[in-house]
Amino acid sequence: MGSIVHPSGVTSNDETGFSTPKITAAEGNVGESRSDEHPQIPGWFAEHCPIWPGEAHFLKVENICFQGKSEFQDMLVFETSTYGKVFVLDGALQLTEKDECSYQEMMTHLPLCSIPNPKKVLLFGGGDGGILREISRHSSVEQIDICEIDTMLIDVYKKYFPDIAIGYKDPRVKLHVIDGTIFLNSVPKGTYDAIIVDAFDPVTLCLGRVLCIQGESFWFKSLDIEELLIKSRKIFKGSSDYAWTNVPTYPRQVNIGVIGFLLCSTEGPYVDFRNPINPIGPENYGISKHPLKYYNSEVHSASFCLPSFAKRTEANKSTAKKI
């Protein structure tokens, strides 16, 4: 059997478990490596992307737990000594046991702690179950709907990441194995108090009181946060704000360990996303076996503070473009 190269960048063969392909020189430039090629180290996972040439993120693989392909995507689960188990989807690192809390907790509690007594919550994506776990900490919530089309992905998370996928055990959760766009067309406007979109897919419309969707990292060159907020206010007719969190293992898509959140509200009472009015404490376990690890009210408010280069002023517009 020849060498096997998983879309993730983990390279293996039947003899040693891992091997490294040779880095070839660019045609006509002997001795020089091509800018679109990346080194691979035996026994290490490598994540790289054409939009950040010259960079790669490496994690040492202690053990491969699972490799498979569903109808929709390739999946890889492996164990590391530093980040615990890691889940990779189509070559892109999705989460690790060590730092998943910062993303899951912030994406959930930023919107839900900003409104009083949320009762109905809709989640798009989030098939790992972590956001469901976090929603369960809110005792006021009566209904949790999730749209996820890949049931194999859910099964893999349940088997290898039980402390994350535990969110599915909440009796308030109802799984809809259906495309999000189709589901949207069947739901009346204003059905939900909050909608959380765990993706870059803008399948949101105005079906909820508040919305939280993935936003780009402020390190992304083309991201103009002020312009983003102006456009979102025109669409949703309410308040809009940008927050962010640190996820050390999110170097992809120029996140550089930072991922943003776009928070919006529809017409009606003003929602001040920066000051939580529905605080949640470490005693709120919900379905989880553990207390909050990352989120608290102070971190909530601080997450809206931006570095100088990300603030749009006449003085720093040119500087921001150089970052």
Secondary structure by P-SEA (a helix, b strand, c coil): ccccccccccccccccccccccccccccccccccccbbbbcccbbbbbccccccbbbbbbbcccccccccccbbbbbbccccccbbbbcccccccccccaaaaaaaaccccccccccccbbbbcccccaaaaaaaaccccccbbbbbbccaaaaaaaaacccccccccccccbbbbcccaaaaaaacccccccbbbbccccccccccccbbbbbbcccccccccaaaaaaaaaaaaccccbbbbbbbccccccccccbbbbbbbccccccccccccccccccccccccccccccccaaaaaaccccccccccccccaaaaaac
